[in-house]
């Protein structure tokens, strides 16, 4: 039971934020989804911004004429209740669906607050990931603070009512949302959501804005670069990452440039006879120096290791 937890430890650190940064700024703010700050991104699409608070995701709400979809309902029951109040302000629909970009606790466990009639739609891959390591992550996060422990006190896995393998299309009435499994990237089960018509992409941790990408021990550079191609082909006008500022569709190309650079540099260093550890350390230092203000720099080392393993 120890190995899955250790595999996910790097991504847990990414979610919690930089320990050094937290020490310099003082105690981390409580991981609470904010009310009355919801932003409209399109005729049917809204986001509750994360406010750059650790363990708070950008929460998506897509409202159709018949049903409503919530994407990443937050950490634990308290945040899920906040999200439901925002949903009630935006929609009178009684038919409700839930989707999650990946299995980490701040993206999933808010569903504890949702009524039993709400249908959770998830990939079989992400379902397996939560079953394997989701509750271990909940326990890890609960140790962050007394408030976080209280938020997560009744967190539990919610099995999906509808599962899919690679893709799924949800018709909400007047608007359709495409679910696309693109991992193994940040996680094996990374799922993106494209709102047809509104041209809004909820990209999870697969595409970030002014941030390095949080690669982990399960990441594949080939899969990540393929994901960029898949997502760019959708031609999104707006991209909502899991955390941080919303951006334009152009941030996909920015992310691709960084990851291709990591891949090329890794191959060159490997050709010189460097070990995987040496390459990971060098790549992280070099790319971090290019964007010293960007968070999640520790993902660079994991990305380099993935590129090292895949190169010949």
C-alpha positions as CSV (number, residue, x, y, z in Angstrom):
1,X,0.0,0.0,0.0
2,X,3.0,2.3,0.3
3,X,4.1,2.4,-3.4
4,X,1.1,4.3,-4.9
5,X,1.4,7.0,-2.2
6,X,5.0,7.5,-3.0
7,X,4.4,7.6,-6.7
8,X,2.0,10.5,-6.2
9,X,4.0,12.4,-3.7
10,X,5.5,14.8,-6.3
11,X,2.1,15.8,-7.5
12,X,0.9,16.2,-3.9
13,X,3.7,18.7,-3.3
14,X,2.7,20.6,-6.5
15,X,-0.9,20.8,-5.2
16,X,0.1,22.0,-1.8
17,X,2.4,24.6,-3.3
18,X,6.1,25.3,-2.7
19,X,7.0,24.7,0.9
20,X,9.7,27.4,0.7
21,X,7.2,29.9,-0.8
22,X,4.7,29.2,1.9
23,X,7.3,29.7,4.6
24,X,8.3,33.0,3.1
25,X,4.7,34.3,2.9
26,X,3.5,32.9,6.2
27,X,0.7,30.4,6.7
28,X,-1.1,29.2,3.6
29,X,-4.7,30.5,3.2
30,X,-7.5,28.1,3.9
31,X,-8.5,26.1,0.8
32,X,-12.0,27.6,0.3
33,X,-13.9,28.2,-2.9
34,X,-15.0,31.8,-3.0
35,X,-18.6,32.9,-3.4
36,X,-19.9,35.7,-5.7
37,X,-16.8,35.9,-7.8
38,X,-18.1,33.6,-10.7
39,X,-17.0,34.8,-14.1
40,X,-18.9,34.2,-17.4
41,X,-16.7,32.8,-20.2
42,X,-19.3,32.1,-22.8
43,X,-23.1,31.9,-23.3
44,X,-23.2,28.7,-21.3
45,X,-19.9,28.6,-19.5
46,X,-18.8,30.0,-16.1
47,X,-15.8,29.6,-13.8
48,X,-15.3,30.2,-10.1
49,X,-11.6,31.4,-10.1
50,X,-9.3,29.8,-7.7
51,X,-7.7,33.1,-6.5
52,X,-4.3,31.4,-6.6
53,X,-5.0,29.5,-3.4
54,X,-3.5,26.1,-2.9
55,X,-5.9,23.1,-3.0
56,X,-8.6,25.3,-4.7
57,X,-9.3,24.5,-8.3
58,X,-10.9,26.7,-11.0
59,X,-14.4,25.3,-10.8
60,X,-16.3,25.1,-14.1
61,X,-20.1,25.4,-14.5
62,X,-21.7,24.7,-17.8
63,X,-25.5,25.5,-18.0
64,X,-27.7,24.1,-20.7
65,X,-31.4,24.4,-21.3
66,X,-32.0,21.0,-19.6
67,X,-29.1,20.2,-17.4
68,X,-26.0,21.6,-15.7
69,X,-22.4,20.2,-15.5
70,X,-20.0,21.0,-12.7
71,X,-16.3,20.5,-13.4
72,X,-13.9,20.0,-10.4
73,X,-16.3,20.6,-7.5
74,X,-13.6,21.5,-5.0
75,X,-12.2,20.0,-1.8
76,X,-14.6,18.3,0.5
77,X,-18.2,18.9,1.5
78,X,-17.9,22.6,2.6
79,X,-16.5,23.6,-0.8
80,X,-19.0,21.4,-2.7
81,X,-21.8,23.3,-0.9
82,X,-20.4,26.6,-1.9
83,X,-20.3,25.4,-5.5
84,X,-23.9,24.2,-5.4
85,X,-25.0,27.7,-4.2
86,X,-23.2,29.2,-7.2
87,X,-24.9,26.7,-9.4
88,X,-28.3,27.6,-8.0
89,X,-27.7,31.3,-8.8
90,X,-26.9,30.5,-12.4
91,X,-29.4,27.7,-13.2
92,X,-32.8,26.3,-12.3
93,X,-32.0,23.0,-13.8
94,X,-32.7,20.0,-11.6
95,X,-30.7,17.6,-13.8
96,X,-27.1,17.8,-12.6
97,X,-23.8,16.2,-13.7
98,X,-20.3,16.2,-12.3
99,X,-17.0,15.8,-14.1
100,X,-13.4,15.9,-12.8
101,X,-10.1,16.7,-14.6
102,X,-8.2,14.2,-12.5
103,X,-8.5,12.2,-9.3
104,X,-6.7,14.5,-6.8
105,X,-8.8,15.4,-3.8
106,X,-9.3,19.1,-4.5
107,X,-10.8,18.2,-7.8
108,X,-13.1,15.4,-6.7
109,X,-14.2,15.3,-3.1
110,X,-16.5,18.3,-3.3
111,X,-18.9,15.9,-4.8
112,X,-19.7,14.7,-1.3
113,X,-22.1,17.6,-1.0
114,X,-24.0,16.8,-4.3
115,X,-27.3,15.1,-4.1
116,X,-27.6,11.4,-4.9
117,X,-29.4,12.2,-8.2
118,X,-26.4,14.1,-9.5
119,X,-24.6,11.9,-12.0
120,X,-20.8,11.6,-11.8
121,X,-19.3,10.9,-15.3
122,X,-15.7,9.6,-15.2
123,X,-13.2,7.6,-17.2
124,X,-12.4,4.0,-16.1
125,X,-8.8,5.1,-15.8
126,X,-9.5,7.9,-13.4
127,X,-11.9,5.7,-11.4
128,X,-9.1,3.2,-10.9
129,X,-6.6,5.9,-9.8
130,X,-8.9,7.2,-7.1
131,X,-9.6,3.7,-5.9
132,X,-5.9,3.0,-5.7
133,X,-4.6,6.2,-4.1
134,X,-7.4,8.8,-3.7
135,X,-8.1,8.3,0.0
136,X,-4.3,8.3,0.8
137,X,-4.2,11.7,-0.8
138,X,-7.2,12.9,1.3
139,X,-5.3,11.8,4.4
140,X,-2.2,13.7,3.3
141,X,-4.1,16.9,2.6
142,X,-6.0,16.6,5.9
143,X,-2.7,17.0,7.7
144,X,-2.2,20.4,6.2
145,X,-4.2,22.4,8.7
146,X,-7.1,22.1,11.2
147,X,-9.4,23.7,8.6
148,X,-8.4,21.3,5.9
149,X,-8.9,18.4,8.2
150,X,-12.4,19.6,9.0
151,X,-13.3,20.1,5.4
152,X,-12.2,16.5,4.6
153,X,-13.6,14.8,7.7
154,X,-16.3,12.9,5.7
155,X,-14.6,12.8,2.3
156,X,-15.2,9.5,0.5
157,X,-15.0,8.1,-3.0
158,X,-18.1,8.6,-5.1
159,X,-18.3,5.9,-7.8
160,X,-19.2,7.2,-11.2
161,X,-22.7,6.6,-12.5
162,X,-21.5,6.8,-16.1
163,X,-18.0,5.6,-17.2
164,X,-16.2,5.9,-20.5
165,X,-12.8,4.7,-21.9
166,X,-11.4,7.6,-24.1
167,X,-14.2,10.1,-24.8
168,X,-17.8,11.0,-24.0
169,X,-20.2,13.7,-25.2
170,X,-22.7,15.1,-22.8
171,X,-25.8,17.0,-24.2
172,X,-27.0,19.5,-21.7
173,X,-29.6,21.0,-24.0
174,X,-28.5,23.8,-26.4
175,X,-24.8,23.0,-25.5
176,X,-22.7,19.9,-25.6
177,X,-19.5,19.1,-23.6
178,X,-16.9,16.7,-24.9
179,X,-14.9,14.7,-22.3
180,X,-11.5,13.7,-23.6
181,X,-9.1,11.4,-21.7
182,X,-5.6,12.6,-22.7
183,X,-3.3,11.0,-20.0
184,X,-0.8,9.8,-18.9
185,X,0.2,13.4,-18.5
186,X,-0.1,15.0,-15.0
187,X,-1.9,11.8,-14.1
188,X,-2.9,8.7,-16.0
189,X,-6.6,9.7,-16.1
190,X,-6.2,13.4,-17.0
191,X,-9.5,14.5,-18.6
192,X,-10.2,17.7,-20.5
193,X,-13.6,19.2,-21.2
194,X,-14.4,21.2,-24.4
195,X,-17.6,23.2,-24.5
196,X,-18.8,23.2,-28.1
197,X,-20.1,26.5,-29.3
198,X,-18.5,28.5,-26.4
199,X,-15.0,27.4,-27.5
200,X,-14.0,27.0,-23.9
201,X,-11.5,24.3,-22.8
202,X,-11.2,23.1,-19.2
203,X,-7.7,21.7,-19.5
204,X,-6.9,20.5,-16.0
205,X,-3.2,20.3,-15.3
206,X,-2.5,19.4,-18.9
207,X,-2.2,23.0,-19.9
208,X,-1.2,25.8,-17.5
209,X,-0.9,29.6,-17.8
210,X,2.5,31.2,-16.8
211,X,3.5,28.0,-15.0
212,X,5.6,24.9,-15.6
213,X,3.6,21.7,-16.0
214,X,3.4,19.4,-13.0
215,X,4.8,16.2,-14.5
216,X,4.9,13.2,-12.2
217,X,6.4,9.6,-12.2
218,X,3.5,8.4,-14.4
219,X,3.9,11.1,-17.0
220,X,4.7,10.4,-20.7
221,X,6.2,13.2,-22.8
222,X,4.9,11.5,-25.9
223,X,1.3,11.5,-24.5
224,X,1.7,15.1,-23.3
225,X,2.8,16.3,-26.7
226,X,0.0,14.3,-28.4
227,X,-2.5,15.9,-25.9
228,X,-1.4,19.4,-27.1
229,X,-2.1,18.4,-30.7
230,X,-5.5,17.0,-29.7
231,X,-6.5,20.1,-27.7
232,X,-5.2,22.6,-30.2
233,X,-7.2,20.9,-33.0
234,X,-10.4,21.9,-31.0
235,X,-9.4,25.6,-31.6
236,X,-10.4,26.8,-28.1
237,X,-10.6,30.5,-27.7
238,X,-10.4,30.3,-23.9
239,X,-8.4,27.8,-21.8
240,X,-9.2,27.2,-18.1
241,X,-6.3,25.4,-16.3
242,X,-6.9,23.5,-13.1
243,X,-5.1,26.3,-11.2
244,X,-4.1,29.8,-12.0
245,X,-5.2,32.4,-14.5
246,X,-7.6,31.7,-17.4
247,X,-5.8,32.2,-20.7
248,X,-6.3,32.2,-24.5
249,X,-6.0,29.2,-26.8
250,X,-2.4,30.4,-27.5
251,X,-1.2,29.0,-24.1
252,X,-1.3,25.5,-25.6
253,X,1.5,26.5,-28.0
254,X,3.5,28.1,-25.1
255,X,3.3,24.8,-23.1
256,X,4.3,22.8,-26.1
257,X,7.4,24.9,-26.7
258,X,8.5,24.3,-23.1
259,X,7.9,20.6,-23.2
260,X,9.5,20.1,-26.6
261,X,12.5,22.1,-25.3
262,X,12.7,19.7,-22.3
263,X,12.5,16.8,-24.7
264,X,15.3,18.0,-27.0
265,X,17.6,19.1,-24.2
266,X,17.1,15.7,-22.4
267,X,18.0,13.8,-25.6
268,X,21.1,15.9,-26.1
269,X,22.3,15.3,-22.5
270,X,21.5,11.6,-22.6
271,X,23.6,11.4,-25.8
272,X,26.5,12.8,-23.9
273,X,26.3,9.9,-21.5
274,X,24.6,11.7,-18.6
275,X,22.5,9.7,-16.1
276,X,18.8,10.3,-15.7
277,X,19.5,12.0,-12.3
278,X,22.0,14.3,-13.8
279,X,19.8,15.2,-16.7
280,X,16.8,15.9,-14.5
281,X,18.8,18.2,-12.3
282,X,20.3,20.1,-15.3
283,X,17.1,20.5,-17.2
284,X,15.2,21.8,-14.2
285,X,17.9,24.4,-13.4
286,X,18.2,25.5,-17.0
287,X,14.5,25.9,-17.7
288,X,13.7,27.4,-14.3
289,X,16.3,30.1,-15.0
290,X,14.3,31.1,-18.1
291,X,11.1,31.6,-16.1
292,X,12.2,32.1,-12.4
293,X,8.8,33.4,-11.5
294,X,6.8,30.4,-12.7
295,X,5.5,27.9,-10.2
296,X,5.7,24.0,-10.4
297,X,9.4,24.0,-11.4
298,X,9.8,20.6,-9.8
299,X,7.7,19.2,-12.6
300,X,10.6,19.9,-15.0
301,X,12.7,17.1,-13.4
302,X,9.9,14.6,-13.8
303,X,9.3,15.7,-17.4
304,X,13.0,15.2,-18.1
305,X,12.9,11.8,-16.6
306,X,9.9,10.8,-18.8
307,X,11.7,12.1,-21.9
308,X,14.9,10.3,-20.9
309,X,13.0,7.0,-20.5
310,X,11.3,7.4,-23.9
311,X,14.4,8.5,-25.9
312,X,16.6,6.0,-27.6
